[in-house]
Amino acid sequence: MEREMLQELWDKFAAEEKELTFKHFTREDAWNLGLAIHEYSERIGKTVCIQITVNELAIFRYIPEGVTKNNLRWMERKHNMVMAREMSSRRAEIMLKLQEKTMADWLMDPEKFGIIGGGFPIRVESVGVIGSVCVSGLPAEEDHELIVEVLREFLK
């Protein structure tokens, strides 16, 4: 991927994170967001597992039929990346490519950190990143887009 295209993706993902910032976020919000993601995925005919974590507590977790342990591992790895870098796992992927580095350069074990789409920060105004929204079950880019679409609807 050429550098200009990588920079465009970086800018896009950074703008999404800024746009999709919460004024506040409670455990009830986590529950409602999880349900919204589930309902959206059903509406579009896609199967994903969902996890919403706040302050390292999994407040919402849904594991539908057809999801494997591998999906759960990916969700956990995406969460770890979001919390370590305080950005979406997709933007972290682009950052690595822009820096021409590897996860080893970041001192991150690829068995514990996921550098693909599907993890998104829960950022609260005047507070910062307090948790993550993670899904797994689709191609990584689609996992990311699914979260972004639902967050846009949810924050309206």
C-alpha positions in Angstrom: 0.0 0.0 0.0 1.5 3.3 -1.0 2.3 5.9 1.7 -0.3 8.5 0.5 -3.1 5.9 0.7 -1.9 4.8 4.2 -2.0 8.5 5.3 -5.5 8.9 3.9 -6.7 5.8 5.9 -4.9 7.1 9.0 -6.7 10.5 8.7 -10.1 8.7 8.1 -9.7 6.5 11.1 -8.5 9.3 13.4 -11.5 11.4 12.2 -13.9 8.5 13.0 -12.6 8.2 16.5 -12.9 11.9 17.1 -16.5 11.9 15.7 -17.5 8.9 17.7 -16.6 10.2 21.2 -19.2 9.9 24.0 -20.2 12.6 26.4 -20.7 9.9 29.0 -20.7 6.1 29.0 -22.4 3.9 31.6 -22.8 0.2 31.9 -26.4 0.6 30.6 -24.9 2.4 27.6 -22.6 -0.6 27.1 -25.6 -3.0 27.2 -27.7 -0.9 24.8 -24.7 -0.5 22.4 -24.1 -4.3 22.5 -27.8 -4.9 21.6 -27.6 -2.3 18.8 -24.6 -4.1 17.3 -26.4 -7.5 17.6 -29.6 -6.1 16.0 -27.6 -4.4 13.2 -25.6 -7.5 12.4 -28.8 -9.5 12.2 -30.4 -6.9 10.0 -27.6 -7.1 7.5 -27.4 -10.9 7.7 -23.9 -11.1 9.3 -22.8 -13.1 12.3 -20.3 -11.5 14.8 -19.4 -12.0 18.4 -19.5 -8.8 20.4 -17.7 -7.6 23.5 -17.9 -4.2 25.2 -15.4 -3.7 27.9 -15.3 -0.8 30.4 -12.5 -0.3 32.9 -11.4 -3.9 32.1 -14.8 -5.4 32.9 -16.6 -7.2 30.1 -20.0 -5.5 30.4 -21.6 -7.0 27.3 -20.5 -10.2 25.6 -22.5 -12.1 23.0 -21.3 -15.3 21.3 -23.8 -16.4 18.6 -24.0 -19.8 16.9 -21.3 -20.1 14.2 -18.6 -18.2 16.2 -15.5 -20.1 17.1 -13.0 -19.9 19.9 -10.7 -18.3 17.4 -13.1 -15.4 17.1 -13.0 -14.9 20.8 -9.2 -14.9 20.8 -9.2 -12.2 18.1 -11.7 -10.1 20.0 -9.4 -10.2 23.1 -6.4 -9.4 21.0 -8.2 -6.4 19.4 -9.3 -5.2 22.9 -5.7 -5.4 24.1 -4.5 -3.3 21.1 -7.2 -0.7 21.6 -6.3 -0.3 25.3 -2.5 -0.3 24.7 -2.6 2.4 21.9 -5.9 4.1 22.7 -7.0 3.9 19.1 -8.9 1.5 16.9 -7.1 -1.7 16.1 -7.4 -0.8 12.4 -5.7 2.6 12.9 -3.0 0.9 14.9 -2.5 -1.4 11.9 -2.0 1.6 9.6 0.3 3.3 12.1 2.6 0.3 12.0 2.7 0.4 8.3 3.3 4.2 8.2 6.2 3.8 10.7 7.5 0.8 8.7 7.6 -1.2 11.9 6.5 -4.6 13.2 4.7 -5.5 16.4 8.1 -6.7 17.7 9.3 -3.1 17.3 6.4 -2.1 19.6 7.4 -4.9 22.0 4.0 -6.5 21.5 3.3 -10.2 21.4 1.1 -11.0 18.3 -0.5 -13.7 20.4 -1.8 -11.0 22.8 -2.4 -8.0 20.5 -4.5 -7.8 17.3 -3.4 -5.5 14.6 -6.5 -5.8 12.4 -9.9 -4.1 12.3 -12.6 -4.9 14.8 -11.6 -3.1 17.9 -12.7 0.5 18.6 -12.1 2.7 21.6 -14.8 3.9 23.9 -13.6 7.5 24.4 -15.4 9.9 26.7 -15.0 13.7 26.4 -12.8 15.1 29.1 -11.9 11.6 30.3 -10.2 9.6 27.5 -10.4 6.0 26.5 -12.3 3.9 29.2 -12.8 0.7 27.2 -13.4 -0.9 23.9 -16.0 -2.2 21.5 -14.8 -5.3 19.7 -16.4 -7.6 17.2 -15.1 -10.7 15.3 -16.6 -12.9 12.6 -16.2 -10.9 9.4 -13.2 -9.8 7.4 -11.3 -7.3 9.5 -12.2 -4.2 7.5 -15.9 -5.2 7.7 -15.6 -5.8 11.5 -14.3 -2.2 11.7 -17.0 -0.7 9.5 -19.8 -2.5 11.3 -18.7 -0.9 14.6 -18.4 2.5 13.0 -21.9 2.3 11.4 -23.6 1.2 14.6 -21.8 3.9 16.7 -22.9 6.6 14.2 -26.5 5.5 14.7 -26.1 5.0 18.4 -24.7 8.5 19.0 -27.4 10.3 17.0 
